[in-house]
Amino acid sequence: MARSLVLTLDVGTSSTRAMLYDERADALAESEVKIEYRPQVDGDGKAELDPVRLLRCCLDAITGTVGALHPGDQVAAVGISSFWHGLLGLDRAHRPSTPLILWSDTRSWREARDLAEEVDAEAVRLRTGAPLHPSYWPPRLAWLRKARPVEWQRTQLWVSFADYLYCQLFGRLGTSASMASAGMVSMRLPIRRATF
């Protein structure tokens, strides 16, 4: 008997998992594919992943899960979740120009501190619901511009990993409102000294 199923993909910082669910939202355990990996971390606050390798893990997880479909089954919907606050540079051809900098990377802590001194940090927190911190893109972009000038020059677009995945799956860039709010919540800040 043919089934109408939902394919899910959960992209995390240490694993990617894909699975199928039926119309009653019951998981089909035989469809689960989990691929584990480790971010590159070190004592200076670095937390990065290779975006091309992570894309391959996502595609492999999807392929493995789709292999559990029975003849006549249909994937009626797809749901994807991904970690917030990741930052990735893309060149003109939408190829990665930087590593994927994860939410846990703290190397832009000085830039976050400097930004908090330039603006009313409490007003920003009240407006956005979050304090200024190194996971936000404005401090991270300021850090990248100083620390990695060659990658900065090669980069045409700054995106989340979810945006990059969407582009690779569908041939065009796109983002969700929730992903945009996670990476860009502080982008409305009046930044005088840095032009991005």
C-alpha positions in Angstrom: 0.0 0.0 0.0 1.4 3.4 -1.0 2.2 5.9 1.7 2.3 9.7 1.8 5.4 10.5 3.8 7.3 13.5 5.2 11.1 13.6 4.8 13.0 15.4 7.6 16.5 16.6 7.7 18.1 17.9 10.9 21.5 19.6 10.3 23.4 20.0 13.6 26.9 21.0 14.6 28.0 17.4 15.2 25.7 15.3 13.1 23.1 15.3 10.3 20.0 13.1 10.6 17.4 12.3 8.0 14.2 10.3 8.6 10.7 9.6 7.1 7.4 10.1 9.0 4.0 8.8 8.1 0.7 10.7 8.0 0.2 10.1 11.7 3.7 11.7 12.4 5.1 8.3 13.4 8.8 7.9 12.6 9.8 5.1 10.3 12.8 3.8 12.3 14.2 1.9 9.4 14.5 5.1 7.4 16.8 6.9 9.9 20.3 7.9 8.6 22.6 9.7 10.9 26.0 11.0 9.8 28.4 12.3 12.5 31.3 14.7 12.2 33.4 17.0 14.4 33.9 20.7 14.0 37.5 22.0 13.9 38.0 23.7 17.3 41.0 25.1 19.2 41.9 27.3 22.1 41.5 30.6 20.4 37.7 30.1 20.1 37.7 28.6 16.6 34.7 26.4 15.7 34.4 25.7 12.0 33.1 23.0 9.6 34.0 22.4 6.0 30.8 23.5 4.2 31.3 21.2 1.2 31.8 18.2 3.4 28.7 19.2 5.4 26.7 19.5 2.2 27.9 16.0 1.2 26.7 14.7 4.6 23.3 16.2 4.0 22.9 14.8 0.6 24.1 11.3 1.7 21.6 11.4 4.6 18.8 12.3 2.2 19.8 9.6 -0.3 20.1 7.0 2.4 16.6 7.8 3.8 15.0 7.9 0.4 16.4 4.4 0.0 13.8 3.2 2.6 10.9 4.2 0.4 8.7 1.3 -0.8 7.3 1.2 -4.3 4.5 3.6 -4.7 5.5 5.7 -1.6 5.5 9.5 -2.2 7.3 12.2 -0.3 4.5 14.7 0.2 6.6 17.2 2.2 10.1 18.0 3.3 11.1 19.6 6.6 14.6 20.9 7.3 16.1 22.3 10.4 19.6 23.7 10.8 21.7 25.4 13.5 21.5 29.1 13.9 24.2 31.8 13.8 26.5 30.0 11.3 28.2 32.3 8.8 29.5 31.3 5.4 31.0 33.4 2.6 30.1 32.6 -1.0 31.9 33.7 -4.2 30.2 34.9 -7.4 29.4 31.3 -8.4 27.9 30.6 -5.0 30.9 28.4 -4.0 32.2 28.6 -0.4 34.9 31.3 0.0 35.3 30.7 3.7 34.9 27.8 6.1 31.5 27.6 7.9 31.9 29.5 11.1 29.7 28.0 13.7 27.6 29.6 16.4 30.0 28.5 19.1 33.0 30.3 17.5 34.0 33.1 19.9 36.9 34.7 18.0 34.9 37.9 17.4 34.4 38.6 21.1 36.5 41.8 20.9 34.4 43.1 18.0 31.2 42.3 19.9 32.6 44.2 22.9 33.5 47.2 20.7 30.1 47.2 19.1 28.4 47.1 22.5 30.4 50.2 23.5 29.5 52.1 20.3 25.7 51.6 20.5 23.2 51.4 23.3 23.6 47.6 24.0 20.6 47.5 26.3 18.3 49.2 23.7 19.5 46.6 21.2 18.7 43.8 23.6 15.2 45.2 24.3 14.5 45.6 20.6 15.8 42.2 19.4 15.4 40.1 22.6 19.1 39.1 22.7 22.3 40.7 23.9 25.1 41.6 21.6 27.5 38.6 21.4 30.1 37.1 19.1 27.6 34.8 17.4 25.9 37.7 15.7 27.0 38.5 12.2 28.1 42.2 12.6 30.9 41.4 15.1 31.8 38.3 13.1 31.9 40.2 9.8 34.1 42.9 11.4 36.4 40.2 12.7 36.6 38.4 9.3 37.4 41.6 7.5 40.5 42.1 9.7 41.5 38.5 10.3 40.9 37.0 6.8 41.3 39.8 4.2 41.8 37.4 1.3 38.7 35.5 2.0 36.9 38.8 2.6 37.8 40.0 -0.9 36.7 36.8 -2.5 33.3 36.8 -0.8 30.3 38.2 -2.6 27.6 37.0 -0.3 27.3 36.1 3.4 24.8 33.3 4.2 23.9 30.7 6.7 24.5 27.1 6.0 20.8 26.6 5.6 20.8 29.2 2.8 23.8 27.5 1.1 22.0 24.1 1.4 18.8 25.6 -0.2 20.9 27.0 -3.0 22.5 23.7 -3.7 19.2 21.8 -3.6 17.1 24.3 -5.6 19.5 26.3 -7.7 18.8 29.6 -6.1 19.4 31.4 -2.9 16.7 31.6 -0.3 16.2 31.9 3.4 13.5 31.5 6.0 12.3 34.3 8.3 13.6 32.5 11.3 17.1 31.9 9.9 17.3 35.5 8.8 16.3 36.7 12.2 19.0 34.5 13.8 21.9 35.8 11.8 20.7 39.3 11.1 19.0 40.4 14.3 21.7 43.0 14.9 22.2 44.1 11.3 19.9 47.1 11.8 22.5 48.6 14.2 23.9 52.0 13.2 27.5 50.9 12.6 29.6 53.9 11.8 33.1 52.6 11.6 32.6 49.4 9.5 31.1 49.2 6.1 30.2 45.7 4.9 
